[in-house]
Amino acid sequence: MGVMSYSPQPAILDFGTSQHTYLEFDLISEDKTAAIDHLLTLVATSVSTKTGAVIAVGVRPELWAEIGEEAIPGLEGFNDDLLGEKGFVMPATQHDIALWIHGAQRDSVFDLSRKMIRELAAVFTLAESTDGWVYQHNRDLTGFVDGTENPSPLEAPAIIAAATGGSVLLLQRWKHEADKWESLDVERQEAVIGRTKDTDKELENLPENSHVARTDQEDFGDMLRRNTAYGDAANHGTMFVGVAAERSIMHTMLESMAGITHGIRDALTFFSHPETGSYYYLPPAERLQQALEAADTEDDE
C-alpha cells in the first residue's frame, strides 16, 4: 500500500486576495466531537459554494487530539507566554478554533464572516476578530517588503504540509508604535529591518539584532508568511499569519526574536508588540472533503 499524500487547505494558498478577517472562537458545547463535526461541515459546505470568499479552518491541537483525530505528533497550542530580553513578552492567547476568511471584496468577506459567527454560535463563542488588508501589494505598515523569503507558489504546498497531513498556523497580532517608528530616518529603519527600504536588498553589514538576522529561515526552516496589515491610521500593525509543517519552525523563530536563544532581541520588537498568540492545526483538504461527502450523504437520506 502506498503512502497517502495530503493537500493543504486551498484557502491557505489562495494568493492575491486583498481583504482578510481572522476569527478566533472558544468552545462552549460539552459535546466536543459534535462541535468540531459541525464546524468542518459548515466550512466544507461554505467553501464549496460561490461565496466570493474562501475559508481556512484551524483547531487547537489539544482539542483535535481529544476527539480522536489524527494530527501532527507532539503538536501543542501557544499555551505559555514567551518571556524575552528586557521585559519583552509574547503573550499566549490560545483559543479553540480559528477561521481565516479572505477574498477580493470586503463585502464578501464580511458576509461570510457574519454567517460563520451566526451558525457557530450554539457551540462556539467569538473571542477575537481582526480585519486585515493588503498594503502596497507586498509591504507591511513599516513600509518594508514582507515575506521576502516565502517559497514560490509551486513550492509552498509541499513545504507547509506535514507527512501525517495538515499544517500548523500561527496567528499573532502585532501593534506598531507608529510615531516612534516614523521618527526614524530611512537609514536607521533599514538597520532595524536588515534590508533596504526601496529595493528590498539585504544589508551587506547586517546588524545581528536586525529583524532579518533574527528570523532567517535558513536557521529555522521554511514557512509561508501570509501577513496583512490591520487597523486604521491611528492604531494599526501587522497580523502575522505563518504556516509551516512543524510548530518548532515558527516557535524557535519567535524565541530568537525575543532574545531567548542568543540573548539578542530583535530590534523590530522595540517598535512593534504582539498582543495575541495562538497555534492551530490546519486539517488537510482531504478532511474537509470527507466532511462535505458526509453532509451530502445525510442530505440524500
N, C-alpha and C positions, 0 to 999 in steps of 0.2 A: 504494500500500500504506500503510495507516495505521500510526501509531506504536504499537508494542506497549506495553501497560501492565503493570505489575508490582505484586504484592501483597506486603506484609511477611509474614514467617512468622507464622501465627496465634498462636503461643505468646508472641510479643512483646507482643501486645495482649490477652492473656487476663488481664483485670484481676480483682481480687477474691480471688486466691489468697493464702494466708497462709504457706505453707511452701515454702521455696526451697532448692535446692542448686546450687552453681556448681562445675563440674568443669573443670579445665584439664589438657590432655594434651600430651605431646611425641611426635612421630613416631619410631618405631623401625624401621619397614619401609623397605626400599630402593625398593619399588615405590610411589611417591607416588600415582599415579593410582588404582591398585587400592585403596590405603588409604582415599582420600577417597571412592571409589565405595562401598566397604563402609560407611563412616561414614554417608553420605547415605541409603543403602538401609536401614540399621539404624534411623536416626532416622525416616525416612519411614514404615516399617512399624510402628514403635512409636507414632508419632503417630496412625496410622490405626486402632489397636486401643484397646479400652476399658481403659486402664491406671489411670485415676483421676488421672493427671498429664500434663503437656504438656512438650515439649522445644523450645527454640530452639537452633540449632546455628550456631557461628561458626568460621571458618577464618582462620588467619594470612594476611593479604593476599598476602604474597610466595609462600606455598605455593600458594594458589589460582591465582595467575598462572603458577606453574611448571608446573601440569598443564594449562594452556591454557584455563582457564575465564574467561569474561568477568566483569569486576568493575568497580568504580568507578575511573576513571583516576587514577593517581598515589597511590592508597591504599597506606599502609605501616603496619607494626606500631609498637608502642611500643618502639622499638629503642634509645633513649638516655635516660639519666636526665635529668630536668628539674632544673637547679640553680638554686635561687631565692635570695632575700634571707636574710641572717643564717644561712647554713649549711643552709637548708631544702632537702631533696631529695625529689623524687617519683621513686621507683625504677622502672626499666624491668625488668619480669619477664616478657617476652613468651614465650608458649608457642604451640604449633602449632594446637590446636583448643580450643574451649570448648563445654561443654554447660550450658545454663541450664534446670534441671528444676524445675517448680513445680506445686503443686496445693493442694487444700484440706486434705488429710490427710497427716500426717507419714509414715505407713507407706507410702502410695502413692508418695510422692516417694523414700523410702528404697529401696523395692523396685526402682523403675525406675532409680535411680542405680546400684544394685548390678548390675543387668542390663547396663547400658551399660558399666560398668567391666569386667565379665567378657567381654562379647562384643567389646570393642575391644582386649583385652589382647594379642592377637597382633600388632597393628600400632601401637598407641599405649600409652604408659606414663603412668599418672596422676602429675601433678606438683603440682597444687593442688586442695584440696577444702575448701569453706566452706559451712556451712549457714546460711541466712538465715531470718528470720521477721519478720512484720509486727508493729510495736509501736503500740498505741493507734490503730489504723486508718490514720493517715497522718502519724505523727510518728517522728522518729528518737530515738536514746537521749540526745540533749541535751535532749529534752522539747519541741522546737520542731517545727512542721509542716514536712514535707519535700515538695518537688515543687509548691510553690505556683504556679509559672509553667508547669506542664505544660499542653500542649494538651489539649483535650477529647477524649474517645474518638472522636468523629466526625472531628475534625481530624487526629488523630495519624497515621493510615495514610498520608496524603498528605505530611505533614511529614517523616516518617522514611524515606521511600522515595526512593532516588536515581533519576535519569532512566534510567540504564542498568540498573536493577534492584538490589535488595538494600539493605542498610543497614549502618551502622557501629556496632559495640558497643564500649563502653569498660567494662572491669571494673577496679575499684580497691578494695582492702580497706583501710579507714581505722580504725586503732585509737585509741580515745578514752583520754585521761588523765582518767578519771572523777573521781578525788578532787580533782584540780586544778580541773576544771570545776564540780563540785558545791560547791566552796568559794566560788564567786562568788555574789553576790546576784542576784536576777532582773534588776534594772536593768542591771548590768554584763553579764550574759548577753545581754540584749536589744541592748546596744551592739555586742557581738561579732557577733551574727547579723544585726542590722539590722531586726528585726521584733519585735512584741510577742509574748510567750510564750503568753498565753491566747487572744488574738483574732487573731493572725497578721496584724496590720496593719503595713505598712512604716513605719518611724520617720520623723517629719517632718524632723528634723535627722539625716539619715543619715550616719554616720561613713564616711569614704572608705575605711577599711580593713575595714569590716564585710563579712561574707560576702555579703550581698545586693548591696552595691555592687561587689564584685569578680567576681560571677557573673551579673550582669544579662543576661538573654537578648536584650534589645534591643541590646546591644553585640556579641554573638557569633553570634546566630542561634538558631533554635528547636531544641530537643531534647526527648526524652522521658526522664524520670527514673523508673526503677523500683527505687529504692533499698530496701534492707531492713536491719534490724538483724541483727547476728550475735553469737555468743559467749554467755557466761554472766555471772553477777553480778560476778565478779572481773575477767574480761577480755572486753571487748566493744567494739563500734564499729559503723561503718556500711559496708555493702557498696554502693559506688557502682556503679550499673548505668545507664549512659547510652546512648541510642540516637539516632542522627541520620543525616541523608542525607550528611553530609560529616564527615571526621575533623577538619578545621580548626575546626569549630564548637566541638568539645569541647576540642581541644588549645589553642586560644587562650584558652579559659576557664581551663584549668589553668595556663597561663603567667601569666595575670592573678592567679590565686590565689597563685602562688609569688612574685609580685613582679617577674617578669621584664619585664612590659610597661611598667609605670609606676614601678617601684621601691617599690610599696606592697604589702606582703604581707598576705594575707587573715588577719584576726585569729583566725579559727577554727583556722588551721593551727598555732597555739601550744597548742592543746588536743587536736588530732586529727592523726594522722600516717599517711600512706599506707605500706603495707607491700608492695603489689603494684601492677602497672600493665600492662595489655595491651589492644591493639586487635584486633578480629576483624571480618572481613567476614561479614555475615549474608546468605547467598544468599536470593533471593526465594522465596515459596511455590511458584511455578511450577517451580523447580529441584527441590524436594523431590517435587513431583508427578511430574516426569519420572523420578526415581529409583524412585518407587513403581510407575509403569507398567512400567518396565524389569524390576523384580522380579516383577511379575505375569506378564509375558511369559515370563520364564525358567521360572516355575512351570508355565505352560501347555505348555511344550515337552516 
